[in-house]
Amino acid sequence: MDIIGDIVGEDYSDAVVYGEEWAGRSFVRCDFTEADMRGLVTSGCTFTECTFDRTDLGESTHDATAFRSCRFTRAVLASSTFTSCSWLGSVFVDCVMRPISLKETDLTLAGLTGAVLPKASLRGMRLREANLEGADLRDADLRDADLTGARLLGCRLEGTDLRGARLDADGLVQATLRGARVDLDTAVAFAAAHGLRVG
């Protein structure tokens, strides 16, 4: 597929771009429904308000690429790698995400309701105001992650390493934290959020 410059409103449904390499390309309100994007390599690309319904992004690699306010429904992201990327405001519904590698990726305002990511490495990730309701993050590494304002109702954080992570009082009450590893500050905040008086 020959794509040059900014692409706006194009329909790439059912397109096959297996193993292609894209650099510095910009897509706005484009439709990638059921496209075969396995093994795609992107660098410095931008996808804004694009649709990835039933799209196969398995084994793809993305470096410094932004997915802004995009929609992923039943997409396959297994064995994909995102490094220094942004998922700002994007929504993921019933996606296959395991295994996935996320490094220095911004998940601010991302919609990850019900995401299944046990044992995921999310250390230092920005998850500010992300929707993680009902997500499965058991035994994940969330050390130093920023979960400020994140919606954690029913989020499973059993056994998760939360040392150095930032969580609001609401999150400490709404999430399931049995067996989670926390630092002293979070332990005190957890006690206070549950109405305990410390000291």
C-alpha positions in Angstrom: 0.0 0.0 0.0 1.6 3.3 -1.1 0.7 5.9 1.5 2.3 9.3 1.5 1.5 12.3 3.8 -1.7 12.9 5.8 -4.5 10.6 5.0 -8.0 11.7 6.0 -11.2 9.6 6.0 -9.9 6.8 3.9 -11.4 3.3 4.0 -8.8 0.5 4.4 -11.3 -2.2 5.4 -9.9 -5.6 4.6 -6.6 -4.1 3.5 -3.5 -6.4 3.7 -0.4 -4.5 4.9 1.4 -7.6 6.4 5.0 -6.8 7.4 5.1 -3.3 5.9 7.1 -0.5 7.4 5.5 2.9 7.9 7.4 6.0 9.1 6.1 9.5 9.9 2.6 8.9 8.4 -0.6 10.4 9.7 -4.1 8.9 9.5 -7.2 10.8 10.5 -10.7 9.2 10.8 -9.6 6.2 8.7 -11.2 2.8 8.9 -9.0 -0.2 9.3 -11.8 -2.7 10.0 -10.7 -6.3 9.5 -7.4 -5.2 8.0 -4.5 -7.6 8.1 -1.8 -5.5 9.8 0.2 -8.4 11.2 3.9 -7.7 11.5 3.4 -4.0 10.6 6.3 -1.8 11.8 5.5 1.9 12.5 7.8 4.7 13.6 6.6 8.2 14.4 3.1 7.6 12.9 -0.1 9.2 14.1 -3.6 7.6 14.0 -6.4 10.0 15.1 -10.0 8.9 15.6 -9.3 5.8 13.5 -11.3 2.5 13.7 -9.7 -0.8 14.3 -12.6 -3.2 14.5 -11.6 -6.9 14.2 -8.2 -5.7 12.9 -5.2 -8.1 13.2 -2.2 -6.2 14.6 -0.6 -9.3 16.0 3.2 -9.3 16.1 3.3 -5.6 15.0 5.9 -3.2 16.3 5.3 0.5 17.1 7.9 3.1 18.1 6.9 6.7 19.0 3.5 6.2 17.3 0.4 7.8 18.7 -3.1 6.3 18.6 -5.4 9.2 19.7 -9.1 8.6 20.4 -9.1 5.5 18.3 -11.5 2.5 18.7 -10.3 -1.1 18.9 -13.1 -3.6 19.0 -12.2 -7.3 19.0 -8.8 -6.4 17.6 -5.8 -8.7 17.9 -2.8 -7.1 19.6 -1.1 -10.3 20.8 2.7 -10.4 20.6 2.7 -6.7 19.6 5.2 -4.2 21.0 4.6 -0.5 21.7 7.6 1.6 22.7 7.3 5.3 23.6 3.8 5.3 22.1 0.5 7.0 23.2 -3.0 5.5 23.5 -4.4 8.8 24.6 -8.2 8.5 24.8 -8.4 5.3 22.7 -10.9 2.6 23.6 -10.3 -1.2 23.6 -13.2 -3.6 23.7 -12.9 -7.4 23.8 -9.4 -7.2 22.3 -6.9 -10.1 22.4 -3.9 -8.4 24.2 -1.8 -11.2 25.6 1.1 -11.3 25.4 1.8 -7.6 24.7 4.8 -5.4 25.4 4.3 -1.8 26.5 7.3 0.3 27.2 7.1 4.0 28.2 3.7 4.2 26.7 1.1 6.8 27.7 -2.3 5.2 28.5 -3.9 8.5 29.8 -7.7 8.4 29.3 -7.5 5.0 27.6 -10.6 2.8 27.9 -9.5 -0.6 29.0 -12.7 -1.9 30.6 -12.5 -5.6 31.2 -9.0 -5.9 29.7 -7.3 -9.2 30.4 -3.7 -8.4 31.2 -2.5 -10.6 34.1 1.3 -10.4 34.8 1.6 -7.5 32.4 4.6 -5.2 32.8 3.2 -1.7 33.2 5.9 -0.2 35.3 6.1 3.6 35.2 3.1 3.8 32.8 0.9 6.9 32.8 -2.7 5.6 33.3 -4.2 8.9 34.5 -8.0 8.8 34.3 -7.9 5.5 32.4 -11.0 3.3 32.6 -9.8 0.0 34.1 -13.2 -1.1 35.4 -13.4 -4.9 35.6 -9.9 -5.3 34.2 -7.7 -8.2 35.1 -4.3 -7.0 36.2 -3.5 -9.8 38.6 0.3 -10.2 39.4 1.1 -7.3 37.1 4.0 -4.9 37.6 2.6 -1.5 38.2 5.5 -0.1 40.2 5.8 3.7 39.9 2.7 3.8 37.6 0.5 6.9 37.7 -3.1 5.8 38.3 -4.4 9.2 39.4 -8.1 9.5 38.6 -8.2 6.0 37.1 -11.6 4.2 37.3 -10.8 0.9 39.1 -14.3 -0.4 40.0 -13.9 -4.2 40.1 -10.4 -4.0 38.8 -8.4 -7.1 39.9 -5.1 -6.2 41.4 -4.5 -9.3 43.5 -0.8 -9.9 43.8 0.1 -6.8 41.8 3.2 -4.9 42.6 2.1 -1.3 43.3 5.2 0.0 45.1 5.6 3.7 44.2 2.3 3.8 42.3 0.0 6.7 42.7 -3.6 5.8 43.4 -6.6 7.9 44.5 -8.7 7.0 47.6 -11.5 5.9 45.3 -9.3 3.4 43.5 -8.0 2.0 46.8 -11.6 1.3 47.8 -13.0 0.1 44.4 -10.2 -2.3 43.3 -9.5 -5.8 44.6 -6.1 -5.6 46.2 -5.8 -8.8 48.2 -2.1 -9.8 48.2 -0.9 -6.7 46.4 2.5 -5.4 47.3 2.5 -1.8 48.3 4.8 0.7 50.0 4.2 2.3 53.4 2.5 5.5 51.9 0.0 3.4 50.0 -0.7 1.2 53.0 -1.5 4.2 55.1 -3.7 5.7 52.3 -5.5 2.3 52.0 -6.2 2.3 55.7 -7.5 5.8 55.6 -9.7 5.1 52.5 -11.3 2.3 54.4 -12.0 4.4 57.4 -9.2 3.3 59.6 -7.4 5.6 61.9 -3.6 5.2 61.8 -1.5 6.1 64.9 
